[in-house]
Amino acid sequence: MFRTLSILIVSLALMAPVANADNVSSDDTKFIKEAANGGMLEVELGKIALAKASSSKVKDFGKRMQEDHTKVNGDLKKLASEKGIQLPAQVEGKAKSTLERLSKLSGSEFDRAYMQAMVEDHKEDVSEFQNVANKAKDPDVKKFASDHLPTLKTHLDLAQTTASQLQK
């Protein structure tokens, strides 16, 4: 009985789909990791905006980034887990430099620099998510990018509007 049960368990394990990063293309894996890094940046900068911005519009934008990107990050963590992809634990690389630079500012100086960074960042995000929505090899990665692209486009429009209002 024990031997039969062991054979059954081994057989089921061999038949189960294996979730690991080897099943996801390197481009799709890179996208997931970069999206996670960018998402963490958006949340952290949103928190800083709530504390350091002088404009209520910038504070509102920061709050929206914090809320929306927290949700997206949750979806991304789930996808990465299903695919066996290890996400960064904290903001890294260029995003970390942006976080450090903006965290040293406050008031109207922060407002202008933050909104400029958000316009640039969301232009890049929209472009990258559109590319992945069109060309990703993994259907789940493609769906993730497609599903979240409209939110990023809305963020870009809002960032541009908010940035232009600061110029007045």
Backbone hydrogen bonds, N-H to C=O, Kabsch-Sander energy under -0.5 kcal/mol:
donor,donor_aa,acceptor,acceptor_aa,energy
5,L,1,M,-2.6
6,S,2,F,-2.5
7,I,3,R,-2.3
8,L,4,T,-2.3
9,I,5,L,-2.5
10,V,6,S,-2.5
11,S,7,I,-2.5
12,L,8,L,-2.6
13,A,9,I,-2.4
14,L,10,V,-2.2
15,M,11,S,-1.6
16,A,12,L,-1.6
19,A,17,P,-0.6
20,N,18,V,-0.9
21,A,84,G,-0.9
23,N,20,N,-2.0
24,V,21,A,-1.4
29,T,25,S,-2.6
30,K,26,S,-2.5
31,F,27,D,-2.2
32,I,28,D,-2.2
33,K,29,T,-2.3
34,E,30,K,-2.7
35,A,31,F,-2.9
36,A,32,I,-2.0
37,N,33,K,-2.2
38,G,34,E,-2.7
39,G,35,A,-2.5
40,M,36,A,-2.4
41,L,37,N,-1.9
42,E,38,G,-2.3
43,V,39,G,-2.0
44,E,40,M,-2.5
45,L,41,L,-3.0
46,G,42,E,-2.0
47,K,43,V,-1.9
48,I,44,E,-2.1
49,A,45,L,-2.7
50,L,46,G,-1.9
51,A,47,K,-1.3
52,K,48,I,-3.1
53,A,49,A,-2.0
59,K,55,S,-2.2
60,D,56,S,-2.6
61,F,57,K,-2.3
62,G,58,V,-2.8
63,K,59,K,-2.5
64,R,60,D,-2.2
65,M,61,F,-2.6
66,Q,62,G,-2.4
67,E,63,K,-2.5
68,D,64,R,-3.0
69,H,65,M,-2.3
70,T,66,Q,-1.3
71,K,67,E,-1.6
72,V,68,D,-2.3
73,N,69,H,-2.7
74,G,70,T,-1.7
75,D,71,K,-2.0
76,L,72,V,-2.6
77,K,73,N,-2.6
78,K,74,G,-1.9
79,L,75,D,-2.2
80,A,76,L,-3.0
81,S,77,K,-2.4
82,E,78,K,-2.4
83,K,79,L,-1.7
84,G,80,A,-0.8
84,G,81,S,-0.8
85,I,80,A,-2.9
86,Q,84,G,-0.5
87,L,85,I,-0.6
95,A,92,E,-0.9
96,K,92,E,-0.8
97,S,93,G,-1.8
98,T,94,K,-2.2
99,L,95,A,-2.5
100,E,96,K,-2.7
101,R,97,S,-2.6
102,L,98,T,-2.7
103,S,99,L,-2.0
104,K,100,E,-0.6
104,K,101,R,-0.9
105,L,102,L,-1.5
107,G,52,K,-2.6
109,E,106,S,-0.9
110,F,106,S,-0.9
111,D,107,G,-2.4
112,R,108,S,-2.3
113,A,109,E,-2.1
114,Y,110,F,-3.4
115,M,111,D,-2.4
116,Q,112,R,-2.2
117,A,113,A,-2.3
118,M,114,Y,-2.5
119,V,115,M,-2.2
120,E,116,Q,-2.3
121,D,117,A,-2.9
122,H,118,M,-2.4
123,K,119,V,-1.9
124,E,120,E,-2.0
125,D,121,D,-2.6
126,V,122,H,-2.6
127,S,123,K,-2.0
128,E,124,E,-2.7
129,F,125,D,-3.2
130,Q,126,V,-2.3
131,N,127,S,-2.2
132,V,128,E,-2.6
133,A,129,F,-2.6
134,N,130,Q,-1.5
135,K,131,N,-2.4
136,A,132,V,-2.4
142,K,138,D,-2.4
143,K,139,P,-2.1
144,F,140,D,-2.3
145,A,141,V,-2.4
146,S,142,K,-2.5
147,D,143,K,-3.1
148,H,144,F,-1.8
149,L,145,A,-1.2
152,L,148,H,-1.8
153,K,149,L,-2.3
154,T,150,P,-2.1
155,H,151,T,-2.4
156,L,152,L,-2.4
157,D,153,K,-2.4
158,L,154,T,-2.6
159,A,155,H,-2.9
160,Q,156,L,-2.7
161,T,157,D,-2.4
162,T,158,L,-2.7
163,A,159,A,-2.7
164,S,160,Q,-2.2
165,Q,161,T,-1.8
166,L,162,T,-1.3
167,Q,163,A,-0.7
167,Q,164,S,-0.5
168,K,164,S,-0.5
168,K,165,Q,-0.6
